[in-house]
Amino acid sequence: MRRTQGLAVLTAILLLTLTAGVSVQAGGSYQAVVYAEQMTGTGVQGFLYVVSETAIEQIIPVPASIYPVGSYDMVEVSVSPDLRYGAFSMMNPETYTAYPVLVADLTLQTCCQFLEMGLAELQANSIAGFDPSGRYLAYSRVGQTVDGTATQVGELVVLDTETGMFSVNSATDLLGGEGVWTLMGDWLDDGIRLHPNCYACEGVIEGEWWVWNPLTGMLNTNSGEWFSFFGDTLPATRETLVLNEVMSFPYSTEPSMFGRSNVVQYFAGAIPSFGEESARDAAPVVFFDPANIDLSDGESVYWINDGQRFLVTNPTSTTWTIVERGGSTQQIEIATGTRVLTGTTNGWLAAQEIGGGSLIQSYTLVGGVYMQQVITQVSGRLLLAESAELGTNLSVPPLPFATIAPQGAVQPPSGGAAFVCDGVQIVPRLTLNGNGRVTPGAPNNLRSAPSRSGGLLGQIPGGGMFLVLSDPICAEGFIWRQVNYNGLIGYTVEGTGSEYFVEPIG
C-alpha cells in the first residue's frame, strides 16, 4: 500500500429547505432500493422504493428541488445504508454535459448539498456511493478548466454529510498519472473500489480494482478483486462470471471487436487480459448453449439466489436459463420487455416495461419452482439505487460450478447428412426443436455437459419423451444432444458406433 496526499478543498453550499417533511426509518433488511419518477401538475416527483423479495417496505419521496429547470436524464442514484441520504447524478441530453451531484436529506426532505463546479464544463460524474456508516459520500467527476486552456481535469470528491464539508482530490495525483479520472465501484469496509480511466475514449472494461480509503489516505493498487463489464462479480467471494469466446467450443464466425461470446466462464480470482487468450480460455466453462452459440447480442449473466445460482438472460427471447452450482440447468419463461434489476437471497428482482411505466417483479424459489409475483406498478423507467450484498452466507471457499468439457467437440453442422464423428457409423436422426424419445429398455443418462465426465443430472426412462435443443455434438465417440426432459435440461447420447439410443417422434 502507499499513502496519497489529496488536494484538500473544503466548501459546501446548502440550498432550499422544504418545510413539509417525512420521517424515514430504515425498514429492516431489504433486497433493493429503486428510483422512479412521474410528472405531476406541479412538475416532476421522484420516489425511492425500498423493496423486499415480496413487498414494498417503504416509499420515500425525493425533494422536488433536486430537479433542474432545463432538460435532464437521471443517470445514477445512490442511498445511504440507513436511507437517510440520497445522491443524484444527472446529465443534460441537449448539451451532453453533467449537472453537479446533489445530496438530499431524505428524512428532513431538504435539498441539497453540492460542490460548485470549479470547471468551465462538467462532463461526467461517477458515484461510488456512501460508506458503510452512511456519513460519507464519494464520487468522481471530470471536466475542463476555467483558465481558457480547456484542459481536462478529473477529481475525486468526498462529502461529509454531518458537516457539509467536501474534500477534493486530484485524480492525476491520486492515480500517479495513470488516468484522467476514475471508474468507481462500491465503498466497502476497507475503502472505495476504483480504477484509473480516461474520458471520451475507449475506457476500461475489465481489470483489478484499486482500493482507496479517503479517511486514512491509504491506496492499495493490488486488491485481488476483479471486475468485468462482460459479466457479474460476487463481492463476498470475489467470484466472477464472464461472457467470453472460447474457440474449443462451437462458435460464431461473424466478426466482432471482442469476438462473439459463446460461453460463460468462471473466474475464482484474477481475470487475464484480452491479450492473454490462452490463459482466459483455460478458465472453467460453466455454461454453453449449442442451440445459440452466439451469446453476444445483449445477453447478460447475473448472480442470483445468494450466489448459489446464476441467470443468463436474452433480450430477444422470452426464455432465460438458470444454472446451479451443481451443474443442473433449467429454463424459465419471461414476459417480453423484462430486465433484471438485481439478484436476491432467494431469486431475483426484475422490471417489466408496460405502457408508460414499469412493473416491479420478484422471482423466488419455492419448492424447486420459481414463483413470479408483481410487487407494484410505477410510472416511468426504474433505476437501481442499491442492492443487498449477495454471497455472504456461502461457504468459504464456495462450491464451484460444474465445468462443461468440450473434448472432441466440433462446430454443429446445419444438417445431419454432413455430420462426421470419429468412431460413429450412424448419422443423426433427431432434428433441432423436434421431439424424441428414448428407445424402449434401459434409460438414458442426462448430464451437465456433452461428456461422460459431465455431472449426472438424472435419467430419461425408456419411452421417455424430450425436446431437442441442439444440433448434434460429437464428443468421446458419441453423438450428444442437449434436450429438455420435463423441464430438466442437459445432454444425452443419441447414439454411438452403429447403435441408436433414442429416436425421433412426430
HURALIN-V492624 format. One record per residue. N is the residue number from 1. RES is the residue in one letter. PHI is phi in degrees with one decimal (999 if undefined). Layout:
# HURALIN-V492624
N:RES:PHI / N:RES:PHI
This chain:
# HURALIN-V492624
1:M:999 / 2:R:-139.7 / 3:R:-90.0 / 4:T:-116.3 / 5:Q:-103.0 / 6:G:-78.8 / 7:L:-82.9 / 8:A:-84.1 / 9:V:-133.6 / 10:L:-111.6 / 11:T:-158.4 / 12:A:-154.0 / 13:I:-131.0 / 14:L:-105.3 / 15:L:-95.9 / 16:L:-51.3 / 17:T:-106.9 / 18:L:-83.8 / 19:T:-80.5 / 20:A:-92.8 / 21:G:-130.1 / 22:V:-128.3 / 23:S:-92.7 / 24:V:-112.9 / 25:Q:-115.1 / 26:A:-61.7 / 27:G:-88.5 / 28:G:75.1 / 29:S:-71.3 / 30:Y:-138.7 / 31:Q:-91.8 / 32:A:-162.4 / 33:V:-123.6 / 34:V:-120.8 / 35:Y:-109.6 / 36:A:-147.5 / 37:E:-139.2 / 38:Q:-144.0 / 39:M:-88.7 / 40:T:-121.3 / 41:G:-65.5 / 42:T:-107.3 / 43:G:133.8 / 44:V:-83.4 / 45:Q:-126.9 / 46:G:-106.5 / 47:F:-138.3 / 48:L:-110.1 / 49:Y:-104.0 / 50:V:-91.7 / 51:V:-115.4 / 52:S:-93.8 / 53:E:-75.0 / 54:T:-133.2 / 55:A:-158.6 / 56:I:-86.8 / 57:E:-81.1 / 58:Q:-149.2 / 59:I:-122.7 / 60:I:-110.4 / 61:P:-69.4 / 62:V:-100.3 / 63:P:-53.8 / 64:A:-63.8 / 65:S:-76.0 / 66:I:-76.0 / 67:Y:-85.4 / 68:P:-71.0 / 69:V:-70.6 / 70:G:-83.8 / 71:S:-68.5 / 72:Y:-156.5 / 73:D:-125.4 / 74:M:-72.8 / 75:V:-105.9 / 76:E:-138.5 / 77:V:-134.6 / 78:S:-137.1 / 79:V:-128.0 / 80:S:-72.6 / 81:P:-57.4 / 82:D:-89.6 / 83:L:64.8 / 84:R:-79.0 / 85:Y:-119.0 / 86:G:-128.3 / 87:A:-114.9 / 88:F:-132.7 / 89:S:-119.3 / 90:M:-131.4 / 91:M:-118.6 / 92:N:-92.5 / 93:P:-69.6 / 94:E:-86.0 / 95:T:-106.6 / 96:Y:57.5 / 97:T:-119.6 / 98:A:-102.9 / 99:Y:-88.1 / 100:P:-60.9 / 101:V:-65.1 / 102:L:-106.2 / 103:V:-121.8 / 104:A:-108.3 / 105:D:-88.1 / 106:L:-75.8 / 107:T:-76.4 / 108:L:-86.5 / 109:Q:56.9 / 110:T:-110.7 / 111:C:-145.5 / 112:C:-151.4 / 113:Q:-98.6 / 114:F:-153.1 / 115:L:-96.3 / 116:E:-58.7 / 117:M:-54.7 / 118:G:69.3 / 119:L:-130.5 / 120:A:-64.5 / 121:E:-149.9 / 122:L:-86.9 / 123:Q:-96.7 / 124:A:-165.2 / 125:N:-127.6 / 126:S:-140.6 / 127:I:-93.8 / 128:A:-85.7 / 129:G:99.9 / 130:F:-93.0 / 131:D:-72.4 / 132:P:-57.4 / 133:S:-77.8 / 134:G:85.2 / 135:R:-85.2 / 136:Y:-111.4 / 137:L:-118.2 / 138:A:-127.8 / 139:Y:-153.9 / 140:S:-111.9 / 141:R:-140.7 / 142:V:-139.9 / 143:G:-166.1 / 144:Q:-115.3 / 145:T:-71.3 / 146:V:-98.3 / 147:D:-89.6 / 148:G:91.0 / 149:T:-85.7 / 150:A:54.4 / 151:T:-74.2 / 152:Q:-77.8 / 153:V:-131.8 / 154:G:-115.5 / 155:E:-139.7 / 156:L:-110.2 / 157:V:-114.7 / 158:V:-126.6 / 159:L:-106.1 / 160:D:-94.2 / 161:T:-67.8 / 162:E:-74.1 / 163:T:-101.0 / 164:G:75.4 / 165:M:-98.2 / 166:F:-110.9 / 167:S:-113.1 / 168:V:-119.2 / 169:N:-116.9 / 170:S:-68.2 / 171:A:-64.2 / 172:T:-62.0 / 173:D:-68.7 / 174:L:-65.3 / 175:L:-92.8 / 176:G:63.9 / 177:G:79.2 / 178:E:-86.5 / 179:G:-160.7 / 180:V:-75.8 / 181:W:-148.6 / 182:T:-130.3 / 183:L:-77.8 / 184:M:-107.1 / 185:G:-104.0 / 186:D:-86.5 / 187:W:-99.5 / 188:L:-105.6 / 189:D:-57.4 / 190:D:-94.3 / 191:G:143.1 / 192:I:-95.5 / 193:R:-80.0 / 194:L:-149.9 / 195:H:-150.1 / 196:P:-55.3 / 197:N:-145.8 / 198:C:-101.6 / 199:Y:-136.1 / 200:A:55.6 / 201:C:-151.5 / 202:E:-80.6 / 203:G:-71.8 / 204:V:-66.7 / 205:I:-123.6 / 206:E:-146.5 / 207:G:161.6 / 208:E:-102.7 / 209:W:-65.0 / 210:W:-88.0 / 211:V:-123.8 / 212:W:-117.0 / 213:N:-107.4 / 214:P:-67.5 / 215:L:-80.1 / 216:T:-114.3 / 217:G:80.2 / 218:M:-87.9 / 219:L:-128.2 / 220:N:-112.5 / 221:T:-93.1 / 222:N:-131.8 / 223:S:-81.1 / 224:G:78.6 / 225:E:-110.2 / 226:W:-123.1 / 227:F:-142.8 / 228:S:-151.0 / 229:F:-72.0 / 230:F:-94.6 / 231:G:-160.3 / 232:D:-144.8 / 233:T:-109.6 / 234:L:-96.4 / 235:P:-58.3 / 236:A:-65.0 / 237:T:-118.1 / 238:R:63.7 / 239:E:-88.1 / 240:T:-129.3 / 241:L:-103.9 / 242:V:-132.7 / 243:L:-74.9 / 244:N:-148.9 / 245:E:-103.2 / 246:V:-118.9 / 247:M:-74.0 / 248:S:-76.9 / 249:F:-101.3 / 250:P:-52.9 / 251:Y:-141.2 / 252:S:-83.5 / 253:T:-94.4 / 254:E:-69.6 / 255:P:-69.3 / 256:S:-160.8 / 257:M:-59.1 / 258:F:-109.4 / 259:G:80.7 / 260:R:-95.5 / 261:S:-57.7 / 262:N:-128.8 / 263:V:-143.2 / 264:V:-109.7 / 265:Q:-107.1 / 266:Y:-115.0 / 267:F:-119.0 / 268:A:-84.3 / 269:G:-154.0 / 270:A:-63.8 / 271:I:-109.8 / 272:P:-58.1 / 273:S:-72.7 / 274:F:-64.7 / 275:G:-79.9 / 276:E:-109.0 / 277:E:-62.9 / 278:S:-64.5 / 279:A:-69.9 / 280:R:-64.8 / 281:D:-65.9 / 282:A:-77.0 / 283:A:-67.1 / 284:P:-59.2 / 285:V:-91.6 / 286:V:-116.0 / 287:F:-153.5 / 288:F:-148.7 / 289:D:-119.6 / 290:P:-65.8 / 291:A:-77.7 / 292:N:-149.4 / 293:I:-75.4 / 294:D:-100.1 / 295:L:-107.2 / 296:S:-104.5 / 297:D:-93.5 / 298:G:95.8 / 299:E:-63.3 / 300:S:-136.3 / 301:V:-125.9 / 302:Y:-135.1 / 303:W:-72.8 / 304:I:-136.3 / 305:N:50.0 / 306:D:57.4 / 307:G:85.7 / 308:Q:-79.7 / 309:R:-143.3 / 310:F:-133.7 / 311:L:-122.3 / 312:V:-107.1 / 313:T:-102.4 / 314:N:-137.7 / 315:P:-69.2 / 316:T:-100.9 / 317:S:-135.5 / 318:T:-94.9 / 319:T:-108.9 / 320:W:-111.0 / 321:T:-121.1 / 322:I:-111.5 / 323:V:-122.0 / 324:E:-91.8 / 325:R:-60.9 / 326:G:-71.7 / 327:G:109.5 / 328:S:-73.4 / 329:T:-128.3 / 330:Q:-147.3 / 331:Q:-108.4 / 332:I:-135.4 / 333:E:-88.4 / 334:I:-122.3 / 335:A:-68.2 / 336:T:-57.9 / 337:G:84.3 / 338:T:-96.4 / 339:R:-136.4 / 340:V:-79.1 / 341:L:-90.2 / 342:T:-168.5 / 343:G:-71.6 / 344:T:-126.6 / 345:T:-69.1 / 346:N:-135.9 / 347:G:162.5 / 348:W:-159.1 / 349:L:-106.9 / 350:A:-137.6 / 351:A:-125.4 / 352:Q:-114.5 / 353:E:-72.6 / 354:I:-146.2 / 355:G:62.5 / 356:G:-96.3 / 357:G:-132.9 / 358:S:-142.8 / 359:L:-99.2 / 360:I:-88.0 / 361:Q:-123.1 / 362:S:-121.8 / 363:Y:-120.5 / 364:T:-124.3 / 365:L:-84.5 / 366:V:-132.1 / 367:G:59.6 / 368:G:84.1 / 369:V:-122.9 / 370:Y:-83.3 / 371:M:-97.8 / 372:Q:-95.7 / 373:Q:-138.1 / 374:V:-83.3 / 375:I:-84.6 / 376:T:-166.8 / 377:Q:-115.3 / 378:V:-128.5 / 379:S:-82.7 / 380:G:78.1 / 381:R:-81.8 / 382:L:-93.3 / 383:L:-120.3 / 384:L:-79.1 / 385:A:-94.1 / 386:E:-145.8 / 387:S:-145.0 / 388:A:-68.4 / 389:E:-75.8 / 390:L:-99.1 / 391:G:93.0 / 392:T:-69.4 / 393:N:-97.1 / 394:L:-76.1 / 395:S:-68.3 / 396:V:-121.7 / 397:P:-74.3 / 398:P:-73.1 / 399:L:-63.7 / 400:P:-73.4 / 401:F:-79.4 / 402:A:-64.9 / 403:T:-92.2 / 404:I:-89.2 / 405:A:-100.0 / 406:P:-95.6 / 407:Q:-48.2 / 408:G:70.1 / 409:A:-66.3 / 410:V:-125.0 / 411:Q:-63.8 / 412:P:-58.6 / 413:P:-80.7 / 414:S:-80.6 / 415:G:-155.1 / 416:G:-68.7 / 417:A:-62.7 / 418:A:-91.5 / 419:F:-76.5 / 420:V:-126.3 / 421:C:-141.5 / 422:D:-56.4 / 423:G:83.7 / 424:V:-119.0 / 425:Q:-95.2 / 426:I:-77.7 / 427:V:-106.6 / 428:P:-59.9 / 429:R:-112.7 / 430:L:-72.3 / 431:T:-123.0 / 432:L:-57.8 / 433:N:70.4 / 434:G:-93.7 / 435:N:-104.1 / 436:G:-143.0 / 437:R:-149.0 / 438:V:-73.2 / 439:T:-63.3 / 440:P:-54.8 / 441:G:123.6 / 442:A:-67.3 / 443:P:-75.1 / 444:N:-100.4 / 445:N:-71.6 / 446:L:-116.9 / 447:R:-118.1 / 448:S:-78.2 / 449:A:-147.7 / 450:P:-75.9 / 451:S:-162.3 / 452:R:-66.5 / 453:S:-88.6 / 454:G:-65.3 / 455:G:-57.9 / 456:L:-79.4 / 457:L:-91.0 / 458:G:162.4 / 459:Q:-136.4 / 460:I:-105.2 / 461:P:-69.7 / 462:G:-54.7 / 463:G:86.9 / 464:G:-66.6 / 465:M:-101.0 / 466:F:-149.8 / 467:L:-102.6 / 468:V:-84.7 / 469:L:-106.7 / 470:S:-143.3 / 471:D:-70.9 / 472:P:-65.8 / 473:I:-124.2 / 474:C:-96.7 / 475:A:-156.0 / 476:E:61.1 / 477:G:80.2 / 478:F:-126.8 / 479:I:-96.2 / 480:W:-107.7 / 481:R:-136.5 / 482:Q:-84.3 / 483:V:-135.6 / 484:N:-115.5 / 485:Y:-111.6 / 486:N:52.6 / 487:G:89.5 / 488:L:-96.1 / 489:I:-106.5 / 490:G:-168.8 / 491:Y:-112.2 / 492:T:-135.5 / 493:V:-90.1 / 494:E:-79.3 / 495:G:178.1 / 496:T:-154.5 / 497:G:56.5 / 498:S:-113.7 / 499:E:-117.9 / 500:Y:-97.1 / 501:F:-104.4 / 502:V:-135.9 / 503:E:-146.2 / 504:P:-75.3 / 505:I:-132.7 / 506:G:79.4
